[in-house]
Amino acid sequence: MVQPAIMSSGSCSVESSQYGPSFSTPINVPSNSQNSAPRSLLGDLRDIEAVRRAMRGITRAYFVYPLAEGLLEALTVFAVSAKETGVECIVNMSQITARADFPSQVARQYWLGERVLDWSGIGVIHLEPTIFMENLLVYADAIRNQSKIFLPYGQGKSAPVCAEDVARVIVSVLVDPALHVGETYVPTGPRSLNMTEMAAIFGRVLGKPIEYVDLPIAQWTQAMAQSQMTPYDRISLSGGGSSPAGRARRTDRHRPANRGGATEAARRVRRRKPRGVWTRLRWRTRRVRSF
């Protein structure tokens, strides 16, 4: 039996240039020979000639792009190259807020990207995960120094998902895509939690009280403007709108029940129960002194 060649895309570094960010992308192609190691190529996902060369001999591919400018261009180049070289299926990393009418420009671009892949005629599986649990480490400094989490999310709920759980979904689909082509899966964590509840879990794991501070949106926007975030990051994080309804809409998109049945489908793909915030935080704090 001939083993499929699988290509993965992603950003391993970002450099500034006169043309904007330049992404170096590892492309792993398992060889059909048991004695040959996978090869790794570096290239720009927006360079169609480079991507065409990388796609040769590929049958299944995984597309993921960093939170940065250039998503639609890179995804279109990826789709065209895959179509030309006979790729049979693509797993696409999108996001749960990918909607045509969502307030965030970034979310709307992810929605457009999904449509580009759907129109390509290639077998496509979209993944729309919730907030990645590992992103909670962004708040490590404030938690360590002030015992607080500062965010403007009100009492909106989310079900953070572990990156390893999402990776298991990706691998399972790429190994046997026939059952999944045309599906949109929404990997989530096992429970919907508001930020007060997440702060309480941080406190139990760390052995000290942690408080969630619900910032006014104007104060949050000012803090982001003074940070080292790129304008693109700020647009993404502020995309839900400044009103209470906008804030609730942004976070409530991340509830497991929001896409009826999708979480259970993703659970069947990865064949294991998703890990919650408590489990992941305990694992993380034992290995990394983030807090």
LOSETI-216733 format. One record per residue: residue number from 1; chain; x, y, z of N, C-alpha, C in turn. Coordinates in steps of 0.02 Angstrom, whole numbers, padded with zeros to 5 digits, m for minus. Last residue first. Layout:
REM residues N
[NUM; A; [X; Y; Z]; [X; Y; Z]; [X; Y; Z]]
...
This chain:
REM residues 291
[291; A; [00196; 01548; 01795]; [00162; 01586; 01846]; [00204; 01591; 01910]]
[290; A; [00277; 01474; 01714]; [00246; 01534; 01685]; [00216; 01579; 01739]]
[289; A; [00372; 01366; 01717]; [00363; 01414; 01772]; [00335; 01479; 01746]]
[288; A; [00313; 01212; 01662]; [00337; 01278; 01641]; [00322; 01328; 01698]]
[287; A; [00267; 01097; 01724]; [00322; 01092; 01676]; [00353; 01159; 01658]]
[286; A; [00161; 01123; 01805]; [00211; 01076; 01830]; [00274; 01077; 01787]]
[285; A; [00080; 01203; 01729]; [00117; 01234; 01784]; [00169; 01188; 01814]]
[284; A; [00024; 01109; 01638]; [00069; 01162; 01615]; [00111; 01190; 01672]]
[283; A; [m00056; 01024; 01716]; [m00001; 00996; 01675]; [00049; 01050; 01658]]
[282; A; [m00144; 01119; 01767]; [m00102; 01080; 01813]; [m00043; 01050; 01776]]
[281; A; [m00203; 01163; 01648]; [m00165; 01209; 01688]; [m00119; 01172; 01737]]
[280; A; [m00271; 01047; 01604]; [m00217; 01075; 01564]; [m00173; 01122; 01605]]
[279; A; [m00365; 01025; 01706]; [m00316; 00974; 01688]; [m00257; 01004; 01652]]
[278; A; [m00438; 01149; 01703]; [m00406; 01124; 01764]; [m00350; 01075; 01747]]
[277; A; [m00491; 01154; 01573]; [m00443; 01204; 01594]; [m00404; 01180; 01655]]
[276; A; [m00502; 00983; 01505]; [m00527; 01047; 01529]; [m00471; 01093; 01552]]
[275; A; [m00486; 00886; 01357]; [m00462; 00905; 01423]; [m00486; 00974; 01441]]
[274; A; [m00608; 00778; 01279]; [m00566; 00838; 01280]; [m00546; 00857; 01350]]
[273; A; [m00596; 00602; 01269]; [m00629; 00659; 01300]; [m00583; 00719; 01300]]
[272; A; [m00566; 00532; 01107]; [m00549; 00540; 01177]; [m00585; 00601; 01203]]
[271; A; [m00575; 00528; 00967]; [m00584; 00467; 01006]; [m00559; 00473; 01078]]
[270; A; [m00573; 00624; 00871]; [m00511; 00616; 00909]; [m00515; 00557; 00958]]
[269; A; [m00702; 00607; 00815]; [m00642; 00606; 00773]; [m00581; 00590; 00814]]
[268; A; [m00787; 00622; 00923]; [m00783; 00556; 00891]; [m00720; 00551; 00847]]
[267; A; [m00768; 00757; 00949]; [m00750; 00708; 01000]; [m00743; 00638; 00970]]
[266; A; [m00823; 00813; 00835]; [m00751; 00819; 00845]; [m00727; 00770; 00898]]
[265; A; [m00957; 00781; 00864]; [m00924; 00754; 00804]; [m00849; 00756; 00811]]
[264; A; [m00978; 00856; 00978]; [m00981; 00783; 00983]; [m00949; 00751; 00922]]
[263; A; [m00969; 00983; 00922]; [m00920; 00963; 00972]; [m00919; 00887; 00978]]
[262; A; [m01081; 00985; 00838]; [m01014; 00989; 00809]; [m00961; 00966; 00858]]
[261; A; [m01204; 00988; 00901]; [m01178; 00924; 00878]; [m01106; 00926; 00853]]
[260; A; [m01236; 01156; 00873]; [m01264; 01093; 00892]; [m01234; 01031; 00861]]
[259; A; [m01149; 01266; 00905]; [m01151; 01235; 00839]; [m01176; 01164; 00846]]
[258; A; [m01159; 01302; 01039]; [m01176; 01351; 00988]; [m01182; 01322; 00918]]
[257; A; [m01118; 01223; 01139]; [m01185; 01211; 01114]; [m01203; 01256; 01055]]
[256; A; [m00990; 01271; 01174]; [m00997; 01208; 01139]; [m01065; 01198; 01107]]
[255; A; [m00960; 01446; 01140]; [m00994; 01395; 01179]; [m01000; 01329; 01140]]
[254; A; [m00908; 01550; 01069]; [m00862; 01497; 01088]; [m00895; 01443; 01130]]
[253; A; [m00995; 01651; 01050]; [m00981; 01610; 00991]; [m00939; 01549; 01010]]
[252; A; [m00989; 01724; 01166]; [m01038; 01670; 01163]; [m01030; 01627; 01100]]
[251; A; [m00894; 01824; 01140]; [m00876; 01767; 01181]; [m00925; 01709; 01175]]
[250; A; [m00962; 01911; 01050]; [m00894; 01888; 01036]; [m00878; 01825; 01075]]
[249; A; [m01084; 01937; 01113]; [m01083; 01902; 01049]; [m01015; 01873; 01034]]
[248; A; [m01043; 02009; 01223]; [m01073; 01943; 01233]; [m01072; 01903; 01169]]
[247; A; [m00996; 02124; 01159]; [m00950; 02083; 01198]; [m00978; 02013; 01209]]
[246; A; [m01114; 02171; 01101]; [m01058; 02152; 01059]; [m01009; 02108; 01096]]
[245; A; [m01190; 02199; 01214]; [m01214; 02147; 01167]; [m01157; 02123; 01123]]
[244; A; [m01113; 02303; 01270]; [m01120; 02239; 01306]; [m01143; 02183; 01260]]
[243; A; [m01013; 02375; 01135]; [m01072; 02371; 01176]; [m01074; 02306; 01215]]
[242; A; [m00906; 02366; 01048]; [m00894; 02396; 01114]; [m00954; 02392; 01160]]
[241; A; [m00859; 02221; 00951]; [m00899; 02281; 00964]; [m00890; 02304; 01036]]
[240; A; [m00777; 02117; 00921]; [m00845; 02101; 00940]; [m00888; 02161; 00953]]
[239; A; [m00643; 02147; 00891]; [m00692; 02142; 00837]; [m00763; 02130; 00857]]
[238; A; [m00529; 02159; 00963]; [m00582; 02208; 00976]; [m00641; 02200; 00930]]
[237; A; [m00443; 02063; 00916]; [m00465; 02058; 00985]; [m00523; 02105; 01001]]
[236; A; [m00423; 02108; 00783]; [m00450; 02042; 00797]; [m00480; 02038; 00866]]
[235; A; [m00365; 02233; 00800]; [m00428; 02227; 00764]; [m00462; 02160; 00781]]
[234; A; [m00247; 02194; 00864]; [m00295; 02236; 00899]; [m00364; 02233; 00866]]
[233; A; [m00182; 02121; 00764]; [m00202; 02088; 00826]; [m00255; 02128; 00863]]
[232; A; [m00162; 02224; 00671]; [m00203; 02167; 00653]; [m00227; 02130; 00715]]
[231; A; [m00071; 02309; 00736]; [m00140; 02332; 00723]; [m00187; 02275; 00706]]
[230; A; [00017; 02205; 00857]; [00010; 02234; 00791]; [m00061; 02262; 00782]]
[229; A; [00063; 02243; 01026]; [00021; 02208; 00978]; [00022; 02244; 00911]]
[228; A; [00129; 02302; 01128]; [00168; 02287; 01068]; [00128; 02247; 01016]]
[227; A; [00018; 02431; 01195]; [00054; 02368; 01196]; [00094; 02358; 01132]]
[226; A; [m00060; 02539; 01183]; [00005; 02550; 01214]; [00048; 02486; 01215]]
[225; A; [m00175; 02486; 01132]; [m00139; 02534; 01091]; [m00069; 02547; 01117]]
[224; A; [m00220; 02410; 01239]; [m00194; 02376; 01180]; [m00153; 02423; 01137]]
[223; A; [m00262; 02513; 01324]; [m00208; 02469; 01346]; [m00178; 02432; 01286]]
[222; A; [m00368; 02566; 01249]; [m00310; 02607; 01264]; [m00250; 02565; 01284]]
[221; A; [m00456; 02457; 01252]; [m00430; 02481; 01188]; [m00367; 02523; 01198]]
[220; A; [m00483; 02453; 01389]; [m00451; 02396; 01356]; [m00419; 02417; 01290]]
[219; A; [m00550; 02573; 01406]; [m00487; 02561; 01442]; [m00448; 02504; 01411]]
[218; A; [m00662; 02548; 01326]; [m00618; 02605; 01311]; [m00550; 02596; 01344]]
[217; A; [m00725; 02440; 01389]; [m00695; 02429; 01324]; [m00647; 02486; 01306]]
[216; A; [m00684; 02411; 01561]; [m00722; 02448; 01510]; [m00687; 02444; 01443]]
[215; A; [m00639; 02245; 01616]; [m00620; 02313; 01597]; [m00672; 02346; 01552]]
[214; A; [m00664; 02148; 01744]; [m00699; 02162; 01682]; [m00686; 02235; 01663]]
[213; A; [m00551; 02046; 01816]; [m00571; 02117; 01815]; [m00600; 02132; 01746]]
[212; A; [m00548; 01904; 01915]; [m00560; 01929; 01847]; [m00584; 02001; 01852]]
[211; A; [m00423; 01853; 02030]; [m00483; 01893; 02017]; [m00488; 01911; 01943]]
[210; A; [m00371; 01717; 02125]; [m00360; 01755; 02063]; [m00426; 01789; 02045]]
[209; A; [m00297; 01662; 02276]; [m00355; 01691; 02242]; [m00334; 01729; 02179]]
[208; A; [m00191; 01516; 02259]; [m00201; 01584; 02283]; [m00261; 01614; 02246]]
[207; A; [m00154; 01396; 02198]; [m00157; 01400; 02271]; [m00162; 01470; 02298]]
[206; A; [m00157; 01368; 02066]; [m00099; 01404; 02091]; [m00098; 01412; 02166]]
[205; A; [m00279; 01299; 02051]; [m00217; 01268; 02028]; [m00156; 01301; 02060]]
[204; A; [m00370; 01392; 02103]; [m00365; 01325; 02134]; [m00299; 01292; 02114]]
[203; A; [m00349; 01503; 02017]; [m00336; 01508; 02088]; [m00327; 01441; 02121]]
[202; A; [m00391; 01452; 01894]; [m00322; 01474; 01902]; [m00304; 01476; 01976]]
[201; A; [m00526; 01439; 01930]; [m00486; 01379; 01915]; [m00412; 01395; 01920]]
[200; A; [m00563; 01573; 01943]; [m00567; 01529; 02001]; [m00526; 01465; 01991]]
[199; A; [m00548; 01616; 01811]; [m00504; 01643; 01863]; [m00504; 01599; 01925]]
[198; A; [m00655; 01546; 01754]; [m00587; 01529; 01735]; [m00537; 01555; 01787]]
[197; A; [m00762; 01612; 01816]; [m00752; 01541; 01829]; [m00682; 01519; 01810]]
[196; A; [m00744; 01738; 01760]; [m00742; 01731; 01833]; [m00730; 01658; 01852]]
[195; A; [m00763; 01714; 01625]; [m00696; 01729; 01648]; [m00690; 01725; 01724]]
[194; A; [m00867; 01565; 01605]; [m00854; 01637; 01599]; [m00786; 01652; 01631]]
[193; A; [m00863; 01414; 01512]; [m00846; 01450; 01572]; [m00843; 01524; 01558]]
[192; A; [m00919; 01259; 01457]; [m00922; 01331; 01445]; [m00910; 01367; 01511]]
[191; A; [m00816; 01112; 01444]; [m00863; 01154; 01482]; [m00860; 01226; 01458]]
[190; A; [m00723; 01042; 01366]; [m00782; 01006; 01390]; [m00834; 01050; 01423]]
[189; A; [m00670; 01138; 01220]; [m00660; 01106; 01284]; [m00725; 01077; 01309]]
[188; A; [m00696; 01097; 01045]; [m00701; 01140; 01104]; [m00678; 01101; 01165]]
[187; A; [m00696; 01096; 00870]; [m00666; 01069; 00931]; [m00672; 01119; 00988]]
[186; A; [m00801; 01085; 00755]; [m00789; 01139; 00804]; [m00761; 01108; 00868]]
[185; A; [m00794; 01049; 00581]; [m00791; 01027; 00650]; [m00772; 01085; 00696]]
[184; A; [m00880; 01027; 00439]; [m00849; 01081; 00478]; [m00852; 01059; 00551]]
[183; A; [m00859; 00916; 00297]; [m00880; 00932; 00364]; [m00846; 00994; 00391]]
[182; A; [m00805; 00883; 00176]; [m00867; 00921; 00176]; [m00892; 00942; 00244]]
[181; A; [m00737; 00730; 00231]; [m00738; 00782; 00179]; [m00806; 00816; 00178]]
[180; A; [m00742; 00622; 00319]; [m00746; 00690; 00347]; [m00752; 00745; 00294]]
[179; A; [m00715; 00498; 00272]; [m00774; 00505; 00314]; [m00788; 00578; 00334]]
[178; A; [m00592; 00517; 00205]; [m00653; 00501; 00167]; [m00717; 00513; 00207]]
[177; A; [m00472; 00537; 00274]; [m00516; 00594; 00261]; [m00584; 00576; 00231]]
[176; A; [m00371; 00476; 00373]; [m00429; 00444; 00341]; [m00482; 00497; 00326]]
[175; A; [m00266; 00561; 00406]; [m00252; 00490; 00395]; [m00309; 00456; 00359]]
[174; A; [m00330; 00684; 00424]; [m00283; 00676; 00369]; [m00268; 00603; 00354]]
[173; A; [m00406; 00657; 00540]; [m00440; 00674; 00477]; [m00393; 00663; 00418]]
[172; A; [m00307; 00634; 00636]; [m00357; 00583; 00622]; [m00391; 00594; 00555]]
[171; A; [m00239; 00758; 00636]; [m00205; 00696; 00615]; [m00255; 00643; 00596]]
[170; A; [m00341; 00844; 00684]; [m00309; 00856; 00619]; [m00277; 00791; 00593]]
[169; A; [m00369; 00790; 00811]; [m00421; 00794; 00760]; [m00390; 00800; 00691]]
[168; A; [m00246; 00811; 00872]; [m00270; 00742; 00863]; [m00326; 00739; 00811]]
[167; A; [m00243; 00950; 00877]; [m00194; 00915; 00835]; [m00216; 00843; 00823]]
[166; A; [m00342; 00974; 00971]; [m00353; 00995; 00902]; [m00306; 00959; 00856]]
[165; A; [m00275; 00923; 01083]; [m00338; 00892; 01062]; [m00353; 00910; 00990]]
[164; A; [m00168; 01013; 01090]; [m00154; 00943; 01076]; [m00217; 00906; 01054]]
[163; A; [m00232; 01132; 01125]; [m00202; 01126; 01059]; [m00187; 01053; 01041]]
[162; A; [m00388; 01127; 01207]; [m00317; 01113; 01211]; [m00289; 01102; 01140]]
[161; A; [m00506; 01260; 01211]; [m00487; 01193; 01188]; [m00412; 01187; 01191]]
[160; A; [m00628; 01344; 01312]; [m00561; 01339; 01284]; [m00541; 01268; 01268]]
[159; A; [m00771; 01397; 01293]; [m00750; 01330; 01311]; [m00681; 01318; 01281]]
[158; A; [m00848; 01544; 01363]; [m00808; 01511; 01313]; [m00791; 01442; 01339]]
[157; A; [m00968; 01677; 01393]; [m00937; 01612; 01407]; [m00898; 01585; 01347]]
[156; A; [m00982; 01841; 01466]; [m00986; 01795; 01409]; [m00947; 01732; 01422]]
[155; A; [m00980; 01938; 01560]; [m00995; 01870; 01583]; [m01006; 01821; 01525]]
[154; A; [m00848; 02037; 01499]; [m00910; 02033; 01537]; [m00919; 01963; 01565]]
[153; A; [m00727; 02053; 01435]; [m00773; 02003; 01409]; [m00838; 01996; 01448]]
[152; A; [m00605; 02127; 01436]; [m00670; 02161; 01431]; [m00727; 02115; 01410]]
[151; A; [m00483; 02084; 01564]; [m00512; 02075; 01498]; [m00581; 02109; 01496]]
[150; A; [m00358; 02037; 01669]; [m00392; 02097; 01645]; [m00417; 02084; 01573]]
[149; A; [m00340; 01945; 01811]; [m00347; 01937; 01739]; [m00388; 01996; 01713]]
[148; A; [m00226; 01947; 01951]; [m00286; 01971; 01916]; [m00281; 01952; 01842]]
[147; A; [m00112; 01947; 02030]; [m00166; 01899; 02045]; [m00231; 01919; 02013]]
[146; A; [m00004; 02022; 01996]; [m00061; 02058; 02025]; [m00118; 02012; 02046]]
[145; A; [00096; 01934; 01952]; [00115; 01995; 01988]; [00057; 02029; 02024]]
[144; A; [00033; 01823; 01892]; [00089; 01813; 01938]; [00100; 01875; 01981]]
[143; A; [m00065; 01882; 01812]; [m00085; 01833; 01863]; [m00030; 01825; 01915]]
[142; A; [00011; 01962; 01730]; [m00037; 01994; 01774]; [m00060; 01946; 01829]]
[141; A; [00088; 01860; 01665]; [00120; 01914; 01703]; [00072; 01946; 01753]]
[140; A; [m00010; 01776; 01600]; [00033; 01750; 01654]; [00063; 01806; 01697]]
[139; A; [m00093; 01794; 01496]; [m00109; 01831; 01556]; [m00062; 01814; 01614]]
[138; A; [m00052; 01706; 01400]; [m00042; 01777; 01386]; [m00051; 01818; 01450]]
[137; A; [m00097; 01583; 01435]; [m00031; 01602; 01460]; [m00015; 01675; 01445]]
[136; A; [m00211; 01563; 01365]; [m00219; 01589; 01432]; [m00152; 01610; 01462]]
[135; A; [m00177; 01496; 01251]; [m00177; 01570; 01248]; [m00187; 01602; 01316]]
[134; A; [m00199; 01364; 01276]; [m00131; 01389; 01285]; [m00127; 01465; 01282]]
[133; A; [m00330; 01346; 01236]; [m00315; 01349; 01306]; [m00246; 01378; 01320]]
[132; A; [m00395; 01441; 01103]; [m00347; 01390; 01124]; [m00329; 01400; 01198]]
[131; A; [m00567; 01468; 01079]; [m00503; 01496; 01104]; [m00458; 01438; 01124]]
[130; A; [m00628; 01342; 00965]; [m00638; 01399; 01010]; [m00569; 01428; 01028]]
[129; A; [m00605; 01297; 00790]; [m00598; 01288; 00862]; [m00615; 01351; 00901]]
[128; A; [m00654; 01242; 00658]; [m00670; 01307; 00687]; [m00666; 01301; 00763]]
[127; A; [m00594; 01166; 00514]; [m00593; 01164; 00587]; [m00605; 01234; 00614]]
[126; A; [m00657; 01092; 00367]; [m00643; 01153; 00404]; [m00642; 01138; 00479]]
[125; A; [m00603; 00996; 00237]; [m00629; 00991; 00304]; [m00609; 01054; 00341]]
[124; A; [m00627; 00963; 00064]; [m00605; 01009; 00117]; [m00640; 00991; 00182]]
[123; A; [m00577; 00910; m00094]; [m00610; 00889; m00032]; [m00583; 00929; 00027]]
[122; A; [m00586; 01040; m00216]; [m00546; 00992; m00178]; [m00586; 00971; m00116]]
[121; A; [m00660; 01141; m00269]; [m00675; 01074; m00292]; [m00632; 01020; m00259]]
[120; A; [m00653; 01272; m00230]; [m00595; 01244; m00266]; [m00609; 01175; m00295]]
[119; A; [m00754; 01317; m00151]; [m00763; 01325; m00223]; [m00707; 01291; m00263]]
[118; A; [m00700; 01295; m00024]; [m00760; 01257; m00045]; [m00768; 01259; m00121]]
[117; A; [m00597; 01390; m00023]; [m00580; 01319; m00023]; [m00640; 01276; m00045]]
[116; A; [m00676; 01507; m00021]; [m00626; 01496; m00075]; [m00610; 01422; m00079]]
[115; A; [m00745; 01490; 00099]; [m00782; 01487; 00036]; [m00735; 01476; m00023]]
[114; A; [m00642; 01507; 00192]; [m00678; 01443; 00189]; [m00715; 01436; 00123]]
[113; A; [m00611; 01641; 00168]; [m00562; 01589; 00153]; [m00595; 01520; 00148]]
[112; A; [m00725; 01704; 00218]; [m00711; 01707; 00147]; [m00661; 01653; 00126]]
[111; A; [m00703; 01676; 00355]; [m00762; 01651; 00321]; [m00752; 01650; 00245]]
[110; A; [m00585; 01747; 00377]; [m00584; 01674; 00385]; [m00644; 01643; 00350]]
[109; A; [m00636; 01875; 00357]; [m00586; 01849; 00311]; [m00580; 01773; 00317]]
[108; A; [m00721; 01887; 00467]; [m00751; 01886; 00400]; [m00701; 01860; 00349]]
[107; A; [m00626; 01892; 00569]; [m00672; 01835; 00566]; [m00704; 01830; 00497]]
[106; A; [m00566; 02016; 00538]; [m00527; 01954; 00536]; [m00572; 01894; 00530]]
[105; A; [m00668; 02106; 00563]; [m00644; 02099; 00495]; [m00604; 02034; 00487]]
[104; A; [m00800; 02070; 00673]; [m00728; 02071; 00663]; [m00710; 02061; 00590]]
[103; A; [m00941; 02051; 00673]; [m00912; 02118; 00674]; [m00838; 02122; 00658]]
[102; A; [m01004; 01934; 00551]; [m00973; 01945; 00616]; [m00939; 02014; 00617]]
[101; A; [m01066; 01893; 00436]; [m01094; 01952; 00469]; [m01061; 01967; 00536]]
[100; A; [m01001; 01780; 00393]; [m01005; 01836; 00347]; [m01027; 01900; 00381]]
[99; A; [m00889; 01707; 00512]; [m00956; 01719; 00487]; [m00957; 01780; 00442]]
[98; A; [m00792; 01632; 00618]; [m00791; 01642; 00546]; [m00863; 01646; 00519]]
[97; A; [m00773; 01604; 00750]; [m00809; 01665; 00735]; [m00813; 01679; 00660]]
[96; A; [m00693; 01492; 00756]; [m00764; 01484; 00770]; [m00805; 01546; 00753]]
[95; A; [m00580; 01481; 00616]; [m00596; 01498; 00685]; [m00671; 01500; 00694]]
[94; A; [m00480; 01362; 00528]; [m00517; 01425; 00528]; [m00526; 01447; 00600]]
[93; A; [m00375; 01261; 00448]; [m00384; 01290; 00514]; [m00417; 01359; 00508]]
[92; A; [m00422; 01133; 00341]; [m00412; 01205; 00347]; [m00425; 01228; 00418]]
[91; A; [m00361; 01001; 00252]; [m00389; 01018; 00317]; [m00372; 01091; 00329]]
[90; A; [m00393; 00943; 00091]; [m00361; 00995; 00131]; [m00398; 01000; 00197]]
[89; A; [m00364; 00816; m00035]; [m00400; 00843; 00023]; [m00358; 00893; 00061]]
[88; A; [m00292; 00791; m00151]; [m00360; 00763; m00145]; [m00399; 00790; m00085]]
[87; A; [m00195; 00879; m00268]; [m00208; 00865; m00197]; [m00281; 00843; m00189]]
[86; A; [m00153; 00912; m00398]; [m00193; 00852; m00386]; [m00201; 00832; m00313]]
[85; A; [m00093; 01030; m00432]; [m00049; 00972; m00421]; [m00087; 00909; m00400]]
[84; A; [m00194; 01123; m00444]; [m00151; 01110; m00502]; [m00111; 01046; m00494]]
[83; A; [m00246; 01126; m00314]; [m00288; 01105; m00370]; [m00245; 01085; m00430]]
[82; A; [m00138; 01177; m00241]; [m00164; 01110; m00226]; [m00206; 01083; m00284]]
[81; A; [m00127; 01303; m00298]; [m00072; 01256; m00304]; [m00095; 01185; m00291]]
[80; A; [m00251; 01358; m00258]; [m00234; 01352; m00329]; [m00179; 01301; m00339]]
[79; A; [m00238; 01351; m00116]; [m00292; 01315; m00150]; [m00276; 01305; m00224]]
[78; A; [m00126; 01434; m00093]; [m00125; 01365; m00070]; [m00177; 01324; m00109]]
[77; A; [m00172; 01556; m00142]; [m00113; 01525; m00172]; [m00111; 01451; m00155]]
[76; A; [m00277; 01574; m00049]; [m00292; 01567; m00120]; [m00234; 01535; m00157]]
[75; A; [m00204; 01587; 00070]; [m00251; 01531; 00062]; [m00269; 01520; m00011]]
[74; A; [m00130; 01704; 00046]; [m00096; 01640; 00058]; [m00142; 01581; 00047]]
[73; A; [m00236; 01797; 00032]; [m00188; 01786; m00022]; [m00154; 01718; m00014]]
[72; A; [m00299; 01788; 00157]; [m00335; 01770; 00096]; [m00289; 01758; 00037]]
[71; A; [m00192; 01828; 00249]; [m00226; 01763; 00252]; [m00258; 01744; 00186]]
[70; A; [m00125; 01949; 00260]; [m00108; 01905; 00205]; [m00144; 01838; 00204]]
[69; A; [m00080; 01990; 00430]; [m00103; 02009; 00363]; [m00084; 01955; 00312]]
[68; A; [m00112; 01867; 00559]; [m00073; 01920; 00527]; [m00103; 01935; 00459]]
[67; A; [m00103; 01738; 00645]; [m00147; 01796; 00650]; [m00109; 01856; 00624]]
[66; A; [m00043; 01614; 00527]; [m00040; 01652; 00589]; [m00090; 01710; 00588]]
[65; A; [m00130; 01474; 00458]; [m00096; 01538; 00447]; [m00096; 01577; 00512]]
[64; A; [m00136; 01312; 00389]; [m00145; 01354; 00448]; [m00103; 01417; 00437]]
[63; A; [m00186; 01169; 00304]; [m00172; 01240; 00298]; [m00186; 01275; 00365]]
[62; A; [m00128; 01015; 00253]; [m00157; 01051; 00310]; [m00136; 01125; 00304]]
[61; A; [m00162; 00890; 00128]; [m00127; 00949; 00153]; [m00166; 00981; 00210]]
[60; A; [m00124; 00750; 00024]; [m00166; 00780; 00076]; [m00127; 00836; 00109]]
[59; A; [m00033; 00725; m00076]; [m00102; 00703; m00086]; [m00150; 00733; m00035]]
[58; A; [00108; 00784; m00166]; [00067; 00787; m00106]; [m00004; 00764; m00121]]
[57; A; [00184; 00796; m00279]; [00184; 00732; m00246]; [00141; 00729; m00183]]
[56; A; [00209; 00966; m00254]; [00219; 00909; m00299]; [00224; 00844; m00260]]
[55; A; [00204; 01072; m00166]; [00144; 01030; m00171]; [00156; 00968; m00215]]
[54; A; [00321; 01145; m00183]; [00312; 01107; m00121]; [00255; 01057; m00126]]
[53; A; [00296; 01208; m00304]; [00351; 01160; m00298]; [00342; 01115; m00237]]
[52; A; [00188; 01291; m00264]; [00179; 01240; m00316]; [00233; 01186; m00312]]
[51; A; [00254; 01374; m00173]; [00203; 01328; m00149]; [00188; 01273; m00200]]
[50; A; [00339; 01444; m00259]; [00367; 01404; m00204]; [00317; 01353; m00179]]
[49; A; [00246; 01505; m00342]; [00294; 01459; m00371]; [00324; 01415; m00317]]
[48; A; [00173; 01589; m00254]; [00140; 01532; m00287]; [00189; 01482; m00317]]
[47; A; [00197; 01648; m00103]; [00238; 01640; m00164]; [00212; 01578; m00201]]
[46; A; [00137; 01646; 00016]; [00108; 01691; m00034]; [00146; 01689; m00099]]
[45; A; [00212; 01567; 00098]; [00146; 01541; 00077]; [00113; 01586; 00025]]
[44; A; [00379; 01548; 00067]; [00328; 01598; 00081]; [00261; 01572; 00055]]
[43; A; [00475; 01412; 00139]; [00451; 01455; 00086]; [00398; 01503; 00110]]
[42; A; [00567; 01266; 00165]; [00551; 01333; 00189]; [00529; 01376; 00131]]
[41; A; [00539; 01093; 00198]; [00554; 01147; 00152]; [00535; 01213; 00185]]
[40; A; [00591; 00939; 00254]; [00563; 01003; 00275]; [00586; 01056; 00226]]
[39; A; [00550; 00766; 00244]; [00590; 00824; 00224]; [00554; 00888; 00243]]
[38; A; [00559; 00621; 00349]; [00520; 00675; 00317]; [00565; 00733; 00299]]
[37; A; [00685; 00498; 00308]; [00653; 00543; 00355]; [00610; 00594; 00317]]
[36; A; [00679; 00334; 00245]; [00691; 00405; 00231]; [00652; 00447; 00282]]
[35; A; [00646; 00203; 00259]; [00713; 00222; 00281]; [00727; 00297; 00272]]
[34; A; [00524; 00181; 00204]; [00528; 00176; 00276]; [00596; 00200; 00302]]
[33; A; [00467; 00287; 00076]; [00519; 00241; 00098]; [00524; 00241; 00174]]
[32; A; [00382; 00389; 00056]; [00354; 00321; 00051]; [00404; 00269; 00073]]
[31; A; [00404; 00523; 00175]; [00425; 00485; 00116]; [00391; 00417; 00116]]
[30; A; [00307; 00659; 00225]; [00330; 00592; 00241]; [00347; 00553; 00177]]
[29; A; [00347; 00818; 00222]; [00323; 00770; 00173]; [00348; 00701; 00191]]
[28; A; [00316; 00974; 00287]; [00339; 00907; 00304]; [00307; 00855; 00258]]
[27; A; [00369; 01130; 00280]; [00326; 01085; 00242]; [00352; 01014; 00251]]
[26; A; [00373; 01283; 00367]; [00396; 01214; 00362]; [00346; 01171; 00325]]
[25; A; [00394; 01444; 00308]; [00344; 01392; 00319]; [00373; 01322; 00313]]
[24; A; [00413; 01607; 00350]; [00450; 01547; 00334]; [00408; 01487; 00354]]
[23; A; [00340; 01752; 00290]; [00331; 01693; 00330]; [00374; 01636; 00305]]
[22; A; [00355; 01922; 00310]; [00377; 01866; 00268]; [00377; 01803; 00310]]
[21; A; [00254; 02068; 00315]; [00280; 02009; 00348]; [00299; 01955; 00298]]
[20; A; [00302; 02190; 00186]; [00261; 02167; 00243]; [00291; 02104; 00273]]
[19; A; [00391; 02227; 00093]; [00327; 02201; 00068]; [00282; 02178; 00124]]
[18; A; [00503; 02262; 00158]; [00467; 02316; 00125]; [00400; 02293; 00098]]
[17; A; [00485; 02163; 00309]; [00518; 02180; 00246]; [00478; 02236; 00214]]
[16; A; [00505; 02070; 00458]; [00480; 02130; 00424]; [00520; 02142; 00360]]
[15; A; [00465; 01899; 00484]; [00515; 01951; 00475]; [00484; 02010; 00439]]
[14; A; [00426; 01762; 00581]; [00399; 01820; 00546]; [00452; 01874; 00543]]
[13; A; [00424; 01583; 00580]; [00455; 01647; 00596]; [00422; 01702; 00555]]
[12; A; [00341; 01481; 00555]; [00391; 01469; 00606]; [00430; 01532; 00622]]
[11; A; [00176; 01453; 00512]; [00228; 01503; 00517]; [00277; 01485; 00572]]
[10; A; [00125; 01320; 00400]; [00120; 01359; 00461]; [00177; 01409; 00463]]
[9; A; [00068; 01164; 00332]; [00091; 01233; 00324]; [00086; 01268; 00391]]
[8; A; [00106; 00999; 00282]; [00079; 01044; 00332]; [00109; 01113; 00322]]
[7; A; [00064; 00864; 00177]; [00099; 00928; 00184]; [00066; 00969; 00239]]
[6; A; [00088; 00694; 00150]; [00049; 00745; 00185]; [00092; 00807; 00195]]
[5; A; [00063; 00560; 00044]; [00110; 00613; 00064]; [00069; 00670; 00092]]
[4; A; [00004; 00397; 00089]; [m00008; 00464; 00063]; [00047; 00512; 00087]]
[3; A; [00087; 00245; 00045]; [00067; 00291; 00096]; [00056; 00360; 00066]]
[2; A; [00031; 00108; m00045]; [00069; 00170; m00049]; [00042; 00219; 00003]]
[1; A; [00042; m00060; 00000]; [00000; 00000; 00000]; [00044; 00062; 00000]]
